[in-house]
């Protein structure tokens, strides 16, 4: 997979989500393809974090308050800048 962009870049990430099934046929049990868009705010060895919102007046560091999605890199199918 191509190299991730710099932190602060707006991205569209396609990934496979873990899904639980209870009292369902085996044929239904499979991960769900999904996508998330936001600002890349963290890029670690094993996962990335996208922000869909950060609250006004907050610091731009690890203690900033916001709405975040952490996605393990192992489930990412692809991404692109938007």
Secondary structure, DSSP 8 states (H G I E B T S, - for coil): ------TT-EEEEEEEE----SS--GGG---EEEEEEEEEEEE-SSEEEEEEEE-TT--SSTT--EEEEEEEGGGEEEEEE-
